[in-house]
Amino acid sequence: MWNSLKLDKRLQEVERRCDDAERQFKQLQLEWDSTYDKLRAVVQRIAKRAERNVEIVEGKEVAEREGFSAASSPTDGLTGPLTPRARSIQAKILARRAMFKGQTQ
């Protein structure tokens, strides 16, 4: 009789420890899933930024091959991440600056 009670207590203790271990493992899995998602988002942002930089460099190389220089093309600086409206405003600003530079000389 005492042996069976001792065995029951030991079995309950083992089951409790096993349940605790499972609970901790699931919590650890959730933490790692969250960490992985955050890391993946950061890596995607870095990859997107690098892709944009490559496109800008390639655009400048194409412009240089076609004979455009930074000084002769007022829209050369417009290859950045500007919206079409912002590009047109920037082009107007650069045109005015070029016009004023021509008057002062």
Secondary structure, 3 states (H helix, E strand, C coil): CHHHHHHHHHHHHHHHHHHHHHHHHHHHHHHHHHHHHHHHHHHHHHHHHHHHHHHHHHHHHHHHHCCCCCCCCCCHHHHCCCCHHHHHHHHHHHHHHHHHHHHHC
